[in-house]
Amino acid sequence: MQLFQPDGTVTEATLRLGVFLAVFAVMAAAEALLPKRRLSYPKGRRWITNLAIVAFDSAVVRLMAALTVPLVAVAAAMYAGTQGWGLFNWLDLPYWLELLLALVILDLAIWFQHLVSHKVPLFWRLHQMHHADVDFDVTTAIRFHPIEIALSMLWKIVCVVAIGASPEAVILFEIILNGCAIFNHANVALPVGVDRFLRAFIVTPDMHRVHHSVLSHEHNSNYGFNLSIWDRLFGTYTPQPENGHEGMTIGLSPYQNDNPTRFSWSLLLPFRSLRR
């Protein structure tokens, strides 16, 4: 199953970018046609800031890979495979089962990372930039501090090496994770029946929107990005916001202004006094 070139970079990057742009375009169009909520601030400034942040994040990850050992999850998977490291490299499992288990385990690892980013003050300093967004749409999905992105990449590398995930599993997981994050951050109004069916398996926009509520007990729930089972399993599931999706306030209480729509303010937020 050759999804990438021998160096593990070109095809992977092209594939991920292509899927990202396709899903982003589809969900952005869906937002325009069937918006769930009225936005509080004009799209222009927010979108420029959030897109500039993801461009900056990508540059940071590429710089990490260039200046140190290849700090990308696919390269880590390839290296672990050649060295025989990790659980799946020790077990003789069918390929399809190994692939499925890797996707589930990595998804649980990301859920746990997200939980920790809310519970540990140091990590919350970084993660609050994501939650400070005053509106909730497809660009919120890519609004993460570059330091948080770098730490997330290191965590994924640890998990990939520990379980011995194959490069194909890592690529597929990254594509699914990115696609689902864009989908469940979309400001789109799904029919109630469709939302109820989908959230039995995956995180929907209505389910994840609760996580971006200004109310602390709501944004400390629904941590999933892909599979919805983890929040139900670990007791962190909140079905609906208490003020309704149209009436709820998005963001963080201390930052209910246009500051989060500014690029420099957003990047410097983790270094300001921590406000709850």
C-alpha positions as CSV (number, residue, x, y, z in Angstrom):
1,M,0.0,0.0,0.0
2,Q,2.2,2.8,-1.3
3,L,0.6,6.1,-0.1
4,F,3.9,8.0,0.0
5,Q,7.3,8.4,-1.5
6,P,10.3,6.6,0.1
7,D,11.2,9.7,2.1
8,G,7.7,9.8,3.6
9,T,7.1,13.5,2.8
10,V,5.9,14.6,-0.6
11,T,2.8,12.4,-1.2
12,E,1.7,12.5,2.4
13,A,1.8,16.3,2.4
14,T,0.0,16.5,-0.9
15,L,-2.6,14.0,0.1
16,R,-3.3,15.7,3.4
17,L,-3.4,19.2,1.9
18,G,-5.8,18.0,-0.9
19,V,-8.2,16.4,1.6
20,F,-8.0,19.4,3.9
21,L,-8.8,21.9,1.2
22,A,-11.7,19.7,-0.1
23,V,-13.3,19.3,3.3
24,F,-12.7,22.9,4.2
25,A,-14.3,24.1,0.9
26,V,-17.3,21.8,1.3
27,M,-18.0,22.8,5.0
28,A,-17.4,26.5,4.3
29,A,-20.0,26.3,1.5
30,A,-22.4,24.4,3.9
31,E,-21.9,27.2,6.5
32,A,-22.9,29.8,3.9
33,L,-25.9,27.9,2.8
34,L,-27.2,26.5,6.1
35,P,-25.7,28.5,9.0
36,K,-26.6,27.4,12.5
37,R,-25.7,30.7,14.3
38,R,-25.4,34.3,13.3
39,L,-21.7,35.3,13.7
40,S,-20.8,38.0,16.2
41,Y,-17.9,39.5,14.2
42,P,-17.3,39.9,10.4
43,K,-15.6,36.9,8.8
44,G,-12.9,38.9,7.1
45,R,-10.6,39.8,10.0
46,R,-11.2,36.5,11.9
47,W,-10.6,34.3,8.8
48,I,-7.4,36.2,8.0
49,T,-6.1,35.8,11.6
50,N,-7.0,32.1,11.8
51,L,-5.6,31.2,8.4
52,A,-2.4,33.1,9.2
53,I,-2.1,31.2,12.5
54,V,-2.4,27.8,10.7
55,A,0.2,29.0,8.1
56,F,2.5,29.9,11.0
57,D,1.9,26.6,12.7
58,S,2.8,24.7,9.5
59,A,6.1,26.6,9.3
60,V,6.9,25.8,12.9
61,V,6.4,22.0,12.3
62,R,8.5,22.1,9.1
63,L,11.2,24.0,11.0
64,M,11.2,21.3,13.7
65,A,11.6,18.6,11.1
66,A,14.4,20.5,9.4
67,L,16.5,21.4,12.4
68,T,16.2,18.2,14.4
69,V,15.5,14.5,13.7
70,P,12.4,14.1,11.5
71,L,9.8,15.2,14.0
72,V,6.8,14.1,12.0
73,A,4.5,11.2,13.0
74,V,4.8,9.4,9.6
75,A,8.6,9.5,9.7
76,A,8.4,8.3,13.3
77,A,6.2,5.4,12.2
78,M,8.6,4.4,9.4
79,Y,11.6,4.5,11.8
80,A,9.8,2.5,14.5
81,G,9.0,-0.1,11.8
82,T,12.6,-0.5,10.7
83,Q,13.7,-0.8,14.3
84,G,11.0,-3.2,15.3
85,W,9.7,-0.9,18.1
86,G,6.2,-0.7,19.4
87,L,3.3,-3.1,20.2
88,F,2.2,-3.9,16.7
89,N,5.7,-4.6,15.5
90,W,5.9,-7.3,18.3
91,L,2.5,-8.9,17.5
92,D,1.5,-10.8,14.4
93,L,-1.9,-9.3,13.8
94,P,-3.8,-9.1,10.5
95,Y,-3.1,-5.9,8.7
96,W,-6.7,-4.7,8.8
97,L,-7.0,-5.3,12.6
98,E,-3.7,-3.5,13.2
99,L,-4.9,-0.5,11.1
100,L,-8.3,-0.4,12.9
101,L,-6.7,-0.7,16.4
102,A,-4.2,2.0,15.6
103,L,-6.9,4.5,14.5
104,V,-8.9,3.8,17.7
105,I,-5.9,4.1,20.0
106,L,-4.6,7.2,18.4
107,D,-8.0,8.8,18.6
108,L,-8.1,8.0,22.4
109,A,-4.7,9.5,22.8
110,I,-5.8,12.8,21.2
111,W,-8.9,12.8,23.4
112,F,-6.7,12.4,26.4
113,Q,-4.3,15.2,25.2
114,H,-7.3,17.5,24.8
115,L,-8.5,16.7,28.3
116,V,-5.1,17.4,29.8
117,S,-4.9,20.7,27.9
118,H,-7.9,21.8,29.9
119,K,-6.8,20.5,33.3
120,V,-3.2,21.5,33.5
121,P,-2.7,25.3,33.8
122,L,0.5,25.3,31.7
123,F,-1.1,23.6,28.8
124,W,-4.3,25.6,29.2
125,R,-2.3,28.8,28.7
126,L,-1.6,27.5,25.1
127,H,-5.0,25.9,24.5
128,Q,-7.0,29.0,25.5
129,M,-6.1,30.6,22.2
130,H,-8.3,28.1,20.5
131,H,-11.2,28.8,22.8
132,A,-10.8,32.5,22.7
133,D,-12.2,32.7,19.2
134,V,-15.4,34.7,19.5
135,D,-17.2,32.8,16.9
136,F,-17.4,29.1,15.9
137,D,-16.8,28.1,12.3
138,V,-14.4,26.1,10.1
139,T,-11.5,28.4,10.7
140,T,-11.8,27.7,14.5
141,A,-10.7,24.2,13.7
142,I,-7.3,25.4,12.7
143,R,-6.8,28.1,15.3
144,F,-4.1,26.5,17.6
145,H,-1.0,28.1,19.1
146,P,2.2,27.0,17.3
147,I,3.7,25.8,20.6
148,E,0.7,23.6,21.3
149,I,0.9,22.2,17.7
150,A,4.6,21.4,18.3
151,L,3.8,19.7,21.7
152,S,0.9,17.8,20.1
153,M,3.2,16.5,17.4
154,L,5.7,15.3,20.0
155,W,2.8,13.5,21.9
156,K,1.7,11.8,18.6
157,I,5.2,10.7,17.9
158,V,5.4,9.1,21.4
159,C,2.1,7.3,20.8
160,V,3.0,6.2,17.3
161,V,6.3,4.7,18.4
162,A,4.8,3.1,21.5
163,I,2.1,1.2,19.6
164,G,4.2,0.6,16.5
165,A,1.6,2.1,14.2
166,S,2.3,1.7,10.5
167,P,2.9,4.8,8.3
168,E,-0.3,4.1,6.4
169,A,-2.3,4.1,9.7
170,V,-0.7,7.4,10.8
171,I,-1.5,9.1,7.4
172,L,-5.1,7.8,7.5
173,F,-5.5,8.9,11.1
174,E,-4.2,12.4,10.3
175,I,-6.5,12.8,7.4
176,I,-9.5,11.6,9.4
177,L,-8.6,13.8,12.4
178,N,-8.2,16.9,10.2
179,G,-11.4,16.2,8.3
180,C,-13.5,15.6,11.4
181,A,-12.1,18.7,13.1
182,I,-13.2,20.9,10.2
183,F,-16.6,19.1,10.1
184,N,-17.4,19.4,13.8
185,H,-16.2,23.0,14.0
186,A,-18.5,24.1,11.1
187,N,-21.3,26.6,11.8
188,V,-23.7,24.4,9.9
189,A,-27.3,23.4,10.8
190,L,-27.7,19.7,10.5
191,P,-31.2,18.3,10.7
192,V,-31.9,17.0,14.2
193,G,-32.3,13.4,13.1
194,V,-29.1,13.5,11.1
195,D,-27.2,15.0,14.1
196,R,-28.7,12.3,16.5
197,F,-27.6,9.5,14.2
198,L,-24.1,10.8,13.5
199,R,-23.2,11.6,17.1
200,A,-23.8,8.0,18.0
201,F,-20.5,7.4,16.2
202,I,-18.6,10.7,15.5
203,V,-18.5,14.2,17.0
204,T,-21.0,16.5,15.2
205,P,-20.9,20.4,15.1
206,D,-23.7,20.6,17.6
207,M,-21.9,18.3,20.0
208,H,-18.6,20.1,19.7
209,R,-20.1,23.6,19.8
210,V,-21.0,22.9,23.4
211,H,-17.3,22.6,24.1
212,H,-16.8,26.2,22.9
213,S,-19.4,27.6,25.3
214,V,-18.4,30.5,27.6
215,L,-19.7,28.5,30.5
216,S,-16.9,26.6,32.2
217,H,-18.9,23.4,32.9
218,E,-19.8,23.2,29.2
219,H,-16.3,23.9,27.7
220,N,-14.9,21.3,30.2
221,S,-16.9,18.6,28.4
222,N,-17.1,17.0,24.9
223,Y,-13.4,16.7,24.3
224,G,-13.6,14.4,21.3
225,F,-12.6,15.4,17.8
226,N,-13.5,12.2,16.0
227,L,-15.1,9.3,17.8
228,S,-17.9,10.4,20.2
229,I,-17.6,7.3,22.4
230,W,-14.9,8.6,24.7
231,D,-16.9,11.4,26.3
232,R,-19.7,9.0,27.0
233,L,-17.4,6.4,28.3
234,F,-15.5,8.7,30.7
235,G,-18.4,10.8,31.8
236,T,-17.5,14.1,30.1
237,Y,-20.5,14.2,27.7
238,T,-22.9,17.2,27.6
239,P,-25.7,16.7,25.0
240,Q,-26.8,20.3,24.5
241,P,-25.9,23.8,25.8
242,E,-28.2,25.0,28.5
243,N,-28.9,28.3,26.6
244,G,-29.5,26.6,23.3
245,H,-27.2,26.7,20.3
246,E,-28.5,30.1,19.1
247,G,-28.5,31.6,22.5
248,M,-25.2,30.4,23.9
249,T,-22.1,32.6,24.0
250,I,-19.0,31.4,22.3
251,G,-15.5,32.0,23.6
252,L,-14.0,32.8,27.0
253,S,-15.5,35.3,29.4
254,P,-12.4,37.6,29.8
255,Y,-12.1,38.0,26.0
256,Q,-15.6,38.9,24.8
257,N,-14.2,41.6,22.5
258,D,-12.4,41.9,19.2
259,N,-9.0,41.1,20.6
260,P,-9.1,37.4,19.6
261,T,-9.6,38.5,16.0
262,R,-6.1,40.0,16.0
263,F,-3.1,37.8,15.0
264,S,-0.4,39.3,17.3
265,W,-2.8,39.3,20.3
266,S,-3.7,35.7,19.7
267,L,0.0,34.5,19.5
268,L,0.9,36.5,22.7
269,L,-2.2,35.3,24.7
270,P,-0.4,32.4,26.5
271,F,2.2,34.8,27.9
272,R,-0.4,37.2,29.4
273,S,-1.7,36.8,33.0
274,L,-3.9,33.7,33.2
275,R,-7.5,34.7,33.6
276,R,-10.3,32.2,34.3
